[in-house]
Every structure is written in C-alpha cells, then in structure tokens.
Amino acid sequence: MVIFGAGGDMAKRLLIPALYNLSRTKVLPERFALIGVDLTDGTTESWRDHLYDMLKTFVGNATAEFDIDRIDEAAWKRLAEKMSYIQGDLTKPELYEKIEGALGDAEKAHGTQGNAIFYLAVADRFFGAAVDQLGKAKLTDQGEDKNGKPRFWRRVVIEKPFGHSLDSARQLNVRILRTLHENQIFRIDHFLGKDTVQSIMAFRFANGLFEPIWNRDRIDHVQITVAETVGVEGRGKFYEQTGALCDMVPNHVFTLLSMVAMEPPTGFDAASIRTKKAEVFAAMPAVKRARAVRGQYGAGTVLGKPVNGYRGEPNVAADSNIETYVAMQLEIDNWRWAGVPFYFRTGKHMSRRLTEIAIRFKQAPYTAFQDTAVDVLRPNWLVLRITPDEGISLQFEVKRRGPVVDLAAVKMDFHYDDWFPKEPNVGYETLIYDVMIGDQMLFMRADMVEQSWRIVQPVLDAWAAEKADFPNYDSGSDGPRAAGELLAGDGERAWRPVIPAMERKQ
C-alpha cells in the first residue's frame, strides 16, 4: 500500500489508525508493506516515530475520532516493521521511479507478489496528475498475459471530493479512465465504513417486517440529518473552495439516501448493489433552487464554549459567500417513491453531533378515536442512528394504563453497544480491507458520481450567482430559520429537533 500524502492530516488521523486496527484484529495481511510518499523531507524512522507519537495522543482522548485506552505495542510493531518512506513531488516522474524500486523491494522482503494499492490522500487537484504519472510509469499495469489475464493487481483509492461540479467530475472520470479500468478505481467515502450504514441494507432486506411498508403507500417523508458541532477547524482555505454542499452532499448524504431508497438487489454482490443505487440517482430530478436552503454560522456557543463565526476563522474571507449549512428537498420519480419527499440537512457548529435517517410513516386514520379524549395521533417514526450512538429506534403509540383511552408515544430502542463489543473504529477499516480483497460494493461508480453532481448542479449555479445574507444562524443552534420553512410549506411537517426537548431540559 502506497500512501500519497503520508505526512498529511488524513494519513495521521484516519488511515494509520485504521491500519493499526487491522493489525490489532489480525486482519492485516502478513504479506503487507506500507510505503509513505510525501513532499516533506524525512526518513522511514522519522515518519514512523511521528505516527507513533500521533497514535499516543488518541489514548484516553474521548474527543478524538479514534479513542483508545492504550496502544497494543505488538500490533503497532507488526505494522511499523513493514513501513518505508519516500520523499518526492508527485507531479515529477522521478518519484515514480523511486516508487517502482520500493515496490520491487517490498515484493522481495514481504512477498507482496506485485499487488499494490495507491492511496491518494492528497488535495483533489492532484488526483488526475498522480494517476497520469502512475500510468506513464506503468505502475498501474497488471502484468497481463497474452490472454489478457492479470498476473497481479493494481488499485487506486481516490478520496473526496471527486470533482466540485458536474463538468469537473466528468473531466476527472475521463482523465483517470484513460489510465485505469473501472474495476481498479475505488472512490472512497468513510461514511460507508460505519456499521449502522452497512446495516441499513441488512435491516431492510433480511427482515420481512419492514420491506412491505417501505414505499409511498405507508411512508410520509424521510429526513436525513448530518449535524456537526465542529467548525472549519483551521481548514478555511479548503472550505472556501468547497463549501458544505460540495463537501457533504454528493457523497455522504447521497450515499445514505441510496441505501434507504434502493430497490432490492438480485444478489449481495458489488455489481448488483451498485446498479440499484445508480437507478435511484437516475430517477432523481435536479433540485429546484426554491427547494434548497444555505446557511453560514455566526458567533455563538457550542457545547458550552463561545466560538467565532465562520468569517472570523483563519483563511476565510471577511465577506465570504460560502455556506456551512445546506438543507434540501429531493424527489425520486419511480414507482416506490413517487410523491415522497426526502429532506436532508447538514451543517457545522450545530447544537449536537448527530447523523440519523428518520423515516416518518403516514398517520393512522383518526375515525376510530373521534369520540375519545385523543386530540391528535402522533406519527410513527423509524430512526436509524449512525452517530454518535449507533442504533435503531421505533416510535409508536400505546394506551396508557387506566380506564380512559389516553395515548402516549413510546420508543423501542436498539443500541449496538448493548449487543456487541465496542471496537475502536475510524470508519476506514472495512473500506481498506475491501480494497485489499477487491470488493467494490461500498464504492461509487463513475456514473453514480456524475448523476449525484447532476442533481445538485442547478443549486450550485444559482448560489454562485447570488450574494447570500450571511451569517444567518448562530453557532450552537439547529440551523437557519429558512430550513424550517422548507418543511413547513409542506403541510404539518417539521424537522426533528437535533437535541430532543427532554435532553434540552436536562
């Protein structure tokens, strides 16, 4: 495995902890070598020591994405002894000559048999250049014999954002597909590595209880929330070029939506599942400007601490027009979902860290209760919680004890931690392992990427041409008022509170 950007934040904070976890759980292959590539001067020893020091900062740090109580020294040693480091500029051919030599050394020392993963943990502007150079150096060739059968495999992992518009995504696809076959490309999204996300399909298709009512006849609408308490966190330069829509929507949010909305696959293989997800995107019309809301956080209080507004962050323009919050209404024009709105919202510096999919079922007929002391029948909700408390809850009505018909809403809750041992996990472990075994089920295909950008492109164009009235929500709130109006215009619908009323009182 060759990591481009080995000295960067992603490698230190996510990739190396994930590889350490694979080593700790004995999933990391014995015949494995890790080659770090970065522009920064360094040696194998200095890189290894720096990564170990970073790992130590996670011990007992509940605020970190990788929270561990100790370092398993044996697991770290198994990984560390397989490491090497190369300094170089990824736009220059000389670097790839060094990489070719390092791959040969790895094959001799660790028995990798020519197999290699090239992981592009670099800024998106370098994706095309890196793939071009890999191709020119023939490092993506798979040693095909005269019958075209590969003698080994070469795979490339590409981080998000995969493009920043429909045109740029198409151009990037065209560029990398000149060098690579689609089955060599792994467009990664760490959201898909989370257990609850993967459990959505199992929940739907392995249980006979829910699938018969998983349609427009019984579902009123769906809400997807990806709320963060963090702000830009020193990434102002990146965010000024990206914004919340490009950063979160065509990848994270659409991935969650596709798992909820897809038709049952003919099999649980990559081709079948990705085809069904692609059909969902193809059935979605482009979003209308009137059905999209953007926001930017101002100063406020998050988790009890005062914080600056977005325009006060480092490397952010004083009059920035970049959104840190997005809410939209999406439609799916097919037989299952026609007329069922899908709402989503995602934002930074919100009141609570929360990722959930909430499915609201249509209300039961009121007729049977018209002569009883029941003022309103509350809707049933099925909530799939992804972070921070992974689980599933079902809200329904019951009669309170006593002679009077008095209904109360109650919940049945499933918590992953109650049933399964908790494992430190950053979300990349499953995905890296899938790349190793060549399973593309959880990765976006070229057509899926382009369809997702097609859906949001009109909003991107409209927002680029308009000056927004920012900031329009306080840090520590649930977002701008206009987001609530997005649902309020559709009958009696409303966003679920990011922090439930009961927790606010506590």
C-alpha positions in Angstrom: 0.0 0.0 0.0 1.5 3.3 -1.1 0.0 6.4 0.6 0.5 9.7 -1.3 0.2 12.5 1.3 1.7 10.3 4.1 2.6 13.3 6.2 -0.9 14.8 6.0 -3.7 15.1 8.4 -5.8 12.3 6.9 -3.0 9.8 7.0 -2.1 10.6 10.6 -5.7 10.9 11.9 -7.5 8.2 10.0 -5.5 5.9 7.7 -2.8 4.9 10.0 -5.2 4.3 13.0 -7.3 2.2 10.6 -4.3 0.1 9.5 -3.2 -0.2 13.2 -6.7 -1.5 14.0 -6.4 -4.1 11.1 -3.1 -5.2 12.6 -4.6 -5.3 16.1 -7.5 -7.5 15.0 -5.2 -9.7 12.9 -6.9 -8.7 9.6 -3.9 -7.0 8.1 -2.3 -9.5 5.7 1.1 -11.0 6.7 2.4 -10.2 3.2 2.0 -6.5 3.5 4.2 -3.4 3.1 3.3 0.2 3.7 5.2 2.9 1.7 4.7 6.5 2.7 5.1 9.2 0.0 5.2 12.9 0.8 6.9 16.1 -0.4 8.3 16.7 3.1 11.8 15.7 3.8 12.1 12.7 6.2 13.2 9.2 6.7 11.4 5.9 7.5 12.4 6.3 11.1 11.2 9.9 11.5 7.9 9.1 9.7 7.3 6.0 11.8 8.1 7.9 15.1 5.8 10.8 14.1 2.9 8.4 13.5 3.5 6.6 16.8 3.5 10.0 18.6 0.2 10.8 16.9 -1.2 7.5 18.0 -0.3 8.2 21.6 -2.4 11.4 21.5 -5.5 9.3 20.9 -5.1 7.3 24.2 -7.8 8.4 26.6 -8.9 11.2 24.3 -12.7 10.9 24.1 -12.9 13.8 21.7 -10.8 12.1 19.1 -12.3 10.1 16.2 -10.0 7.2 17.3 -10.5 6.8 21.1 -8.3 4.1 22.6 -7.3 3.3 26.2 -3.9 2.0 25.3 -1.6 1.2 22.4 -1.2 -2.5 21.6 2.6 -2.5 21.1 2.6 -5.9 19.4 0.0 -4.7 16.8 2.0 -1.5 16.3 5.2 -3.4 15.8 3.6 -5.6 13.2 2.6 -2.5 11.2 5.8 -0.4 11.9 8.2 -3.0 10.7 6.5 -3.0 7.3 6.9 0.7 6.8 9.2 2.7 4.5 9.2 6.3 3.4 9.9 8.1 0.1 10.3 11.9 -0.3 9.3 13.4 -3.6 7.0 15.5 -5.7 4.0 13.6 -7.1 3.9 15.6 -10.3 7.5 14.6 -11.2 8.4 11.3 -13.0 11.5 10.8 -10.8 9.3 10.0 -7.8 7.6 7.1 -9.6 11.0 5.6 -10.4 11.6 5.5 -6.7 8.2 4.0 -6.0 8.8 1.3 -8.6 12.0 0.4 -6.8 10.3 0.4 -3.4 7.6 -1.9 -4.8 10.3 -4.3 -6.0 11.9 -4.2 -2.6 8.5 -4.9 -0.9 7.9 -7.9 -3.1 11.3 -9.4 -2.2 11.1 -8.5 1.5 7.4 -9.1 2.2 6.2 -11.3 -0.6 3.6 -8.9 -2.0 3.6 -10.7 -5.4 3.3 -7.4 -7.3 0.0 -6.4 -5.8 -0.3 -2.7 -4.9 -2.8 -0.1 -3.6 -2.1 3.5 -4.4 -4.0 5.7 -1.9 -4.4 9.3 -3.0 -4.7 11.1 0.4 -3.9 14.4 -1.2 -5.7 17.6 -2.4 -8.2 16.8 -5.1 -6.3 19.0 -7.6 -3.6 16.3 -7.7 -5.8 13.3 -8.4 -5.5 13.5 -12.2 -1.8 14.3 -12.2 -1.0 11.4 -9.8 -3.0 8.9 -11.9 -1.3 10.2 -15.1 2.1 9.7 -13.7 1.3 6.3 -12.3 0.2 5.3 -15.8 3.2 6.8 -17.6 5.5 4.8 -15.2 3.4 1.7 -16.0 2.7 1.3 -12.2 -1.0 0.7 -12.9 -0.3 -2.1 -15.4 -1.3 -5.5 -14.0 1.1 -7.8 -15.9 -1.5 -9.1 -18.3 -0.5 -12.3 -20.1 -1.2 -12.9 -23.8 -4.8 -13.8 -22.9 -5.3 -10.5 -21.1 -5.4 -12.1 -17.6 -3.7 -10.1 -14.9 -0.8 -11.7 -13.1 -1.3 -9.3 -10.1 -3.5 -6.4 -9.3 -3.0 -2.6 -9.0 -5.8 -0.5 -7.5 -6.1 3.3 -6.9 -8.1 4.8 -4.0 -9.4 8.3 -4.5 -10.6 10.5 -1.7 -13.4 13.0 -1.8 -14.3 15.5 -3.2 -14.4 13.7 -6.6 -14.9 16.9 -8.6 -16.6 20.1 -7.5 -19.2 20.2 -10.2 -20.8 18.0 -12.9 -18.3 19.2 -15.5 -15.3 18.7 -13.3 -16.4 15.2 -12.2 -16.9 14.2 -15.8 -13.5 15.5 -16.7 -11.8 13.7 -13.8 -13.6 10.5 -14.8 -12.5 10.8 -18.4 -8.9 11.5 -17.3 -8.4 8.7 -14.9 -10.3 6.2 -17.1 -7.6 6.8 -19.8 -5.2 5.0 -17.4 -7.3 2.8 -15.2 -10.1 0.3 -15.7 -13.3 1.0 -13.6 -12.6 -2.1 -11.5 -9.2 -0.6 -10.4 -10.8 2.6 -9.1 -12.1 2.9 -5.5 -13.8 6.3 -4.9 -13.8 6.2 -1.1 -16.3 7.7 1.4 -15.6 6.8 5.0 -19.3 7.2 6.0 -19.8 3.8 4.3 -17.4 2.2 6.7 -19.7 2.7 9.7 -21.6 -0.4 10.9 -25.0 1.2 11.0 -24.7 2.5 7.4 -23.9 -1.0 6.2 -26.7 -2.4 8.4 -29.3 -0.4 6.6 -29.4 -3.0 3.7 -29.4 -5.9 6.2 -32.2 -4.2 8.2 -34.3 -3.8 5.1 -33.7 -6.9 3.1 -33.0 -9.5 5.8 -36.3 -8.8 7.7 -39.7 -9.5 6.3 -41.3 -7.0 8.7 -40.4 -3.6 7.1 -39.9 -4.1 3.4 -43.7 -4.4 2.6 -44.3 -1.0 4.1 -41.1 0.6 2.7 -42.9 2.7 0.0 -45.1 5.6 -0.9 -48.2 3.9 0.4 -47.1 4.0 4.1 -44.2 6.5 4.3 -45.0 10.2 4.5 -41.4 11.5 4.2 -37.8 10.9 5.1 -35.4 13.2 7.0 -31.6 12.8 6.8 -29.5 14.8 9.3 -25.8 15.1 9.4 -25.1 17.7 12.1 -21.6 18.6 13.3 -20.5 20.6 16.4 -17.1 21.2 14.9 -16.5 24.3 12.7 -14.0 24.7 9.9 -11.2 23.7 12.4 -8.3 25.5 10.6 -9.4 24.3 7.1 -10.6 27.7 5.9 -8.5 27.5 2.8 -10.1 24.2 1.8 -13.6 25.2 2.8 -13.5 28.5 0.9 -13.0 26.4 -2.3 -15.6 23.8 -1.4 -18.5 24.7 1.0 -20.9 22.4 2.7 -22.8 21.3 -0.4 -19.7 20.0 -2.3 -18.1 18.7 0.8 -21.0 16.6 2.1 -23.9 16.2 -0.3 -22.9 14.3 -3.5 -21.0 11.8 -1.4 -22.1 11.4 2.3 -25.8 12.4 2.1 -26.5 10.7 -1.3 -24.9 7.5 -0.1 -27.2 7.4 2.9 -30.2 8.2 0.7 -29.4 5.5 -1.8 -29.3 2.8 0.8 -32.7 3.8 2.1 -34.3 4.2 -1.3 -32.7 1.5 -3.5 -34.7 -1.5 -4.8 -33.9 -5.0 -3.5 -30.8 -6.2 -5.4 -30.7 -9.6 -7.2 -27.7 -10.5 -5.0 -25.4 -9.1 -2.4 -22.6 -8.6 -4.8 -20.9 -5.3 -5.8 -22.4 -5.2 -9.3 -26.0 -5.8 -8.2 -26.0 -3.3 -5.4 -24.2 -0.5 -7.2 -26.6 -0.9 -10.1 -29.6 -0.5 -7.8 -28.1 2.6 -6.2 -27.3 4.1 -9.6 -31.0 3.6 -10.6 -32.0 5.7 -7.6 -29.8 8.6 -8.7 -31.0 8.3 -12.3 -34.6 8.6 -11.1 -34.0 11.8 -9.2 -34.7 15.1 -11.0 -32.4 18.1 -10.4 -33.1 20.1 -7.3 -35.0 23.3 -7.8 -33.4 26.4 -6.3 -36.6 27.1 -4.3 -36.2 23.8 -2.5 -32.7 24.4 -1.3 -31.5 26.5 1.7 -28.0 27.5 2.6 -26.6 29.0 5.8 -23.4 30.2 7.4 -22.7 30.1 11.1 -22.1 33.3 13.1 -20.6 33.5 16.6 -22.3 31.6 19.4 -21.8 28.9 22.0 -21.2 25.3 21.1 -21.1 22.7 23.9 -20.9 25.4 26.4 -17.9 27.2 24.8 -18.0 30.5 22.9 -16.9 30.2 19.3 -16.2 32.6 16.4 -18.4 32.9 13.3 -17.2 31.4 10.0 -16.0 34.7 8.7 -13.7 35.0 11.8 -12.0 31.8 11.0 -8.4 31.7 9.7 -8.0 31.9 5.9 -11.7 32.8 5.4 -12.7 36.0 3.6 -14.4 38.7 5.7 -17.3 38.7 3.3 -17.3 35.0 2.4 -20.3 33.7 0.4 -19.5 30.1 1.3 -22.2 28.0 3.0 -21.5 25.9 6.1 -25.1 24.6 6.2 -27.3 23.0 3.5 -30.9 21.8 3.5 -32.7 20.5 0.5 -35.8 18.6 -0.6 -35.1 15.7 -3.0 -37.6 13.7 -5.1 -37.4 10.2 -6.6 -39.5 9.7 -9.6 -40.1 5.9 -9.5 -42.9 3.6 -8.6 -41.8 3.1 -5.0 -41.2 6.7 -4.0 -43.2 9.0 -6.2 -44.7 11.8 -4.1 -42.5 11.0 -1.0 -40.1 13.9 -0.2 -36.6 13.2 1.0 -35.4 16.1 3.2 -31.8 16.4 4.3 -29.7 19.0 6.3 -26.1 19.1 7.1 -24.2 21.8 8.9 -21.3 22.8 11.1 -21.3 24.4 14.6 -24.7 23.0 15.3 -26.2 22.1 18.7 -25.2 18.5 18.7 -23.2 15.9 16.7 -25.8 13.7 15.1 -26.2 11.6 12.0 -29.5 9.9 11.5 -32.1 8.8 9.0 -35.6 9.3 10.2 -38.5 7.7 8.4 -41.9 9.1 9.2 -44.9 6.9 8.4 -48.3 8.2 7.5 -50.7 8.8 10.3 -53.3 6.2 11.2 -57.0 7.1 10.4 -58.5 9.2 13.2 -62.0 7.9 12.8 -61.8 5.2 15.5 -60.8 7.7 18.1 -63.2 10.6 17.2 -65.3 10.1 20.3 -62.4 9.6 22.7 -60.2 12.1 24.6 -57.5 12.0 21.9 -56.5 15.3 20.4 -54.0 14.1 17.8 -52.5 10.9 16.6 -48.7 11.4 16.5 -46.8 9.9 13.6 -44.8 6.7 13.8 -41.0 7.2 13.3 -38.3 4.7 12.5 -34.9 6.2 13.2 -31.6 4.8 12.1 -28.9 6.4 14.2 -25.4 6.4 12.7 -23.5 8.7 15.1 -22.8 9.1 17.9 -25.0 6.4 19.5 -25.3 3.7 16.8 -28.7 2.0 16.8 -32.3 1.9 15.6 -35.4 3.1 17.3 -39.1 2.8 16.5 -41.6 5.2 17.9 -45.3 4.2 18.1 -48.5 4.9 20.1 -49.7 2.9 23.1 -52.6 3.3 25.5 -51.6 4.5 29.0 -52.8 2.3 31.9 -56.2 3.2 33.3 -59.9 3.3 32.3 -59.5 6.3 29.9 -58.3 6.0 26.4 -55.1 8.1 26.6 -52.4 7.5 24.1 -48.7 8.0 24.6 -45.8 7.9 22.2 -43.2 5.3 23.3 -39.9 4.0 21.7 -38.3 0.7 21.3 -34.5 1.2 21.1 -31.7 -1.0 19.8 -28.2 0.2 20.8 -25.2 -1.5 19.1 -23.2 -1.2 22.3 -25.8 -3.2 24.3 -25.4 -6.2 22.0 -21.9 -6.2 20.5 -18.5 -5.4 22.0 -17.4 -1.9 21.2 -14.4 -1.7 18.9 -12.3 1.5 18.3 -13.0 2.4 14.7 -12.4 5.4 12.4 -14.7 4.1 9.6 -11.8 3.2 7.2 -11.1 -0.3 8.4 -13.8 -2.0 6.4 -13.2 0.1 3.4 -9.4 -0.5 3.3 -10.0 -4.2 3.7 -12.5 -4.2 0.9 -9.9 -2.5 -1.4 -7.4 -5.3 -0.4 -9.9 -8.0 -1.4 -11.2 -6.1 -4.5 -14.8 -5.7 -3.3 -16.3 -2.5 -4.8 -19.7 -2.8 -3.2 -19.3 0.3 -0.9 -17.6 2.5 -3.5 -19.1 4.9 -6.1 -19.0 4.0 -9.8 -18.3 6.7 -12.4 -21.9 7.0 -13.5 -23.1 7.3 -9.9 -20.7 10.2 -9.2 -21.9 12.1 -12.3 -25.6 11.6 -11.5 -25.1 12.9 -8.0 -23.5 16.1 -9.3 -26.2 16.5 -12.0 -28.9 16.5 -9.2 -27.3 19.5 -7.3 -25.7 21.4 -10.2 -28.6 23.9 -10.7 -28.4 24.9 -7.0 -24.6 25.3 -7.2 -25.0 27.5 -10.3 -27.7 29.6 -8.6 -25.8 30.1 -5.4 -22.6 31.1 -7.3 -24.6 33.9 -8.9 -26.2 35.2 -5.7 -24.9 37.1 -2.8 -26.1 35.5 0.4 -27.3 37.3 3.5 -24.7 35.7 5.9 -24.3 34.8 8.7 -27.9 33.6 9.2 -27.6 31.1 12.1 -25.9 31.2 15.4 -23.3 28.6 16.3 -24.8 26.1 18.6 -28.3 26.3 17.0 -30.2 23.9 14.7 -29.5 26.0 11.6 -31.2 28.9 9.8 -34.9 29.6 10.1 -35.4 29.2 6.3 -34.6 25.5 6.7 -37.7 25.1 8.9 -39.8 26.9 6.4 -38.7 24.3 3.8 -40.8 21.7 5.6 -43.4 24.0 7.0 -44.6 24.7 3.5 -45.5 21.0 3.0 -48.4 20.7 5.5 -47.6 20.0 9.1 -44.1 18.6 8.6 -41.2 19.9 10.8 -37.6 18.9 11.3 -36.9 16.6 14.2 -35.0 18.6 16.9 -31.3 17.9 16.8 -31.4 17.9 20.6 -34.7 16.4 21.9 -36.7 18.6 24.3 -36.1 16.1 27.2 -32.3 16.4 26.8 -32.5 20.2 26.5 -34.3 20.3 29.9 -31.5 18.2 31.4 
